[in-house]
Amino acid sequence: MPHIEKLLEINLETESIKTRKLEKEIVKKYIGGRGIGVKLLFDALSPNVDPLSSENILIYATGPLTGTVVPLSGRHVVVSKSPLTGTVFDSSAGGFFGRELRKSGFDVVIIKGSSEKPVYLEIENEHVDIKDAKDIWGKNVKEVTSILSNGGYKVSCIGKAGEKLIPISSIMSEYSHACGRGGLGAVMGSKKLKAFLVKGDKELEVSDKEKMKKAISESMRLLNASPIASKGLAYYGTPSLVNLINTMRIMPTDNFRKTHFENAYKVSGEYIAENYDIKKRTCYNCFIACKREDKKRGIEIPEYETIAMFGPNSMNDDIEKIIQANFICNDYGIDTISAGNSVSCYIELEGKKDIETPLKEIIEGGPLSQGSFRYSKCKGKENSSMSVKGLEIPGYDPRGVLGLALSYATSNRGACHLRAYMVGPEILGKPKLIDRLSFSGKSGLIQIFQNISASVHSLVMCQFSSFALSEEEYSNLLSAGVGETYTSEELIKTGDRIYNLERLFNIRENISYSEDTLPDRFFENDGILKEEFNSVLKEYYIYRGWNKGIPTKEKLESLELKKEGKFLVERDI
């Protein structure tokens, strides 16, 4: 199969349905997934559009390898302007929805406008229907998925949180796979779009089968040789990280006021394996199978991030309470990182070590449902929100992983461990272990990792592939997939282009470089030295080709972004 090319555009307000081919130049420059989504969003939106207005758009995007023979290629990406952060935002999910979307005949779907009544979309082999959703509006994710998946459809939907426009709401695929972060479920809810069903029988081929066999063989050799991919994650899933992160004293504890949790073992992957009858679940074409399910009840075992936020960070060592919190969040369609972080913030401000009460406030749409930043601000305690650009920090305390600290601060979508996956080299030693307690060399390394991640998210491959694969393997897979040669350097440059376009989007939204920082808590007492952090941040800007967080004219020209950056001149920025 060649590059991605088939685009579907649906306007829910006018009920118009159009198809077109993506321009070859755009596909060549942005690949697919995150890259294509960001480019389409940048071109479609005017500055300062309300994320919950009908002017915002919602983009589902796959990549050129999605659903093919390539391992770990089952993901899809959703892109929009975030109602939580106001930034450009992409969020991805695993499972089988992305593969089925491509099999239904489309690579990218743009959803415009807002319906007057609840609707859902149904696509089967390029046939598109906008259907009445009155009978499923007001229902949660598990029930909606059960109703709509009959007949072999793969379902992406929102729960009650998205209907209530809660800015930490998620979009759930096949019940438990979350486009979790950034509140994109609220964007879907604002359009009165309850669900998106896909089904198809299109064959997803690659252009050069022999070259692809070699590329896959080498990739699988590296993945099987990785003890993290083939053993740790395969044995215990992501909860395998709990004991390691706690031992390294970078476990978010008591709303990031501590870095070590005394009873961490009671919420660890090892404890879960000993005390629960576990069933492994997988995404399309994935041998890792990191998902876990309680066989007895058929409910999801939480991922590491969920455990960290509802466990140690909320001073809770009851794994059963965490499992229930995870179930509630998945069913209502709520991001567990932002929700757990908000619960931790509530516990700090209210002095009550109880996760059920604040979680109830979130699902009911109370003040806490707005996320920790807005909640703490309304309480006059902004410093209690552990967030960057309004997005809550994930499960690694940046005081003990300084590369992640810089990555959190400079992420275009807010605090995120996936923008530059420094968990690999700083914590897990992949591709090789580097000093996590030093900023030395990190300013240049971070931007390279950010660029690679942007390209991986545009191929739409699982982040866990990066435990073993480098830009060389990714470029070989892409080249075989589309039948054109992509070098490692071209792949990194593509990621650089995507990252800079995201930065331009945020600048256009008046998001300042002053937000490239961390909460004050991390600079206090024996934390990160603020002067050293600021110095490394300036180095990072130099490596990026930015002046005070703004891409220079020369940088934009080198990435063929002169037209996109024209507004900088017009605004005299």
JODA-V346340 format. One record per residue. RES is the residue in one small letter. PSI is psi in whole degrees, 0 to 359 (999 if undefined). Layout:
RES;PSI, RES;PSI
//
This chain:
m;139, p;195, h;160, i;147, e;333, k;118, l;135, l;132, e;121, i;128, n;111, l;337, e;315, t;349, e;26, s;145, i;121, k;150, t;150, r;168, k;139, l;142, e;135, k;323, e;319, i;317, v;318, k;322, k;339, y;356, i;294, g;196, g;236, r;314, g;309, i;317, g;315, v;318, k;314, l;320, l;314, f;315, d;331, a;327, l;142, s;161, p;148, n;26, v;135, d;123, p;336, l;11, s;168, s;346, e;335, n;154, i;159, l;126, i;124, y;128, a;141, t;179, g;174, p;343, l;352, t;127, g;8, t;193, v;352, v;130, p;149, l;36, s;30, g;8, r;164, h;164, v;143, v;133, v;138, s;182, k;129, s;132, p;347, l;316, t;339, g;5, t;170, v;143, f;131, d;142, s;138, s;159, a;153, g;207, g;221, f;358, f;315, g;315, r;315, e;327, l;314, r;321, k;335, s;349, g;0, f;143, d;325, v;139, v;125, i;126, i;118, k;164, g;182, s;137, s;151, e;335, k;160, p;133, v;167, y;157, l;142, e;124, i;128, e;114, n;54, e;359, h;124, v;131, d;141, i;116, k;155, d;130, a;20, k;329, d;345, i;351, w;134, g;357, k;157, n;176, v;313, k;316, e;317, v;316, t;319, s;319, i;314, l;344, s;354, n;136, g;9, g;12, y;145, k;136, v;130, s;126, c;173, i;159, g;200, k;332, a;317, g;322, e;324, k;3, l;32, i;124, p;2, i;22, s;153, s;169, i;125, m;133, s;132, e;41, y;309, s;1, h;117, a;129, c;84, g;319, r;155, g;359, g;28, l;342, g;327, a;324, v;316, m;318, g;323, s;337, k;4, k;30, l;110, k;321, a;165, f;116, l;139, v;147, k;138, g;168, d;20, k;136, e;134, l;92, e;168, v;160, s;318, d;95, k;320, e;315, k;323, m;322, k;316, k;317, a;319, i;319, s;315, e;320, s;317, m;326, r;316, l;319, l;318, n;333, a;348, s;117, p;337, i;310, a;314, s;345, k;293, g;303, l;323, a;326, y;310, y;355, g;191, t;337, p;350, s;342, l;341, v;305, n;321, l;310, i;321, n;318, t;325, m;357, r;48, i;24, m;121, p;121, t;133, d;55, n;47, f;22, r;344, k;168, t;9, h;135, f;120, e;322, n;34, a;325, y;328, k;351, v;18, s;167, g;322, e;318, y;317, i;316, a;326, e;331, n;355, y;146, d;106, i;139, k;131, k;141, r;151, t;164, c;176, y;131, n;44, c;124, f;346, i;315, a;62, c;346, k;146, r;146, e;141, d;112, k;319, k;317, r;349, g;28, i;157, e;138, i;133, p;153, e;169, y;311, e;318, t;316, i;315, a;318, m;314, f;351, g;255, p;317, n;339, s;13, m;45, n;123, d;18, d;102, i;329, e;323, k;325, i;319, i;318, q;320, a;319, n;317, f;315, i;314, c;315, n;319, d;321, y;344, g;68, i;138, d;120, t;332, i;310, s;320, a;312, g;320, n;320, s;322, v;317, s;320, c;316, y;314, i;318, e;314, l;327, e;344, g;24, k;118, k;80, d;119, i;340, e;316, t;309, p;327, l;323, k;320, e;322, i;310, i;338, e;355, g;23, g;183, p;325, l;338, s;348, q;359, g;162, s;327, f;310, r;324, y;311, s;327, k;318, c;341, k;358, g;23, k;55, e;330, n;352, s;355, s;119, m;81, s;160, v;126, k;27, g;354, l;127, e;144, i;137, p;196, g;39, y;117, d;120, p;345, r;338, g;4, v;88, l;334, g;318, l;324, a;312, l;323, s;314, y;313, a;324, t;1, s;135, n;338, r;4, g;182, a;119, c;130, h;351, l;350, r;315, a;108, y;70, m;353, v;324, g;292, p;328, e;332, i;314, l;353, g;30, k;127, p;335, k;153, l;132, i;161, d;110, r;345, l;13, s;144, f;352, s;124, g;357, k;328, s;321, g;321, l;320, i;314, q;329, i;314, f;322, q;320, n;317, i;316, s;321, a;321, s;319, v;319, h;344, s;329, l;332, v;57, m;156, c;140, q;332, f;342, s;334, s;353, f;339, a;332, l;148, s;181, e;334, e;312, e;319, y;317, s;326, n;318, l;316, l;316, s;316, a;326, g;318, v;350, g;19, e;148, t;124, y;125, t;165, s;319, e;320, e;322, l;316, i;320, k;323, t;316, g;321, d;316, r;315, i;315, y;320, n;325, l;321, e;318, r;319, l;320, f;312, n;320, i;319, r;334, e;12, n;30, i;119, s;157, y;344, s;343, e;0, d;67, t;186, l;163, p;147, d;329, r;326, f;350, f;358, e;163, n;240, d;31, g;206, i;137, l;120, k;320, e;318, e;318, f;314, n;325, s;316, v;325, l;319, k;320, e;318, y;315, y;321, i;313, y;323, r;336, g;36, w;150, n;110, k;47, g;1, i;126, p;134, t;165, k;317, e;320, k;313, l;320, e;322, s;336, l;8, e;44, l;22, k;315, k;317, e;331, g;8, k;325, f;336, l;318, v;317, e;326, r;358, d;46, i;999
//
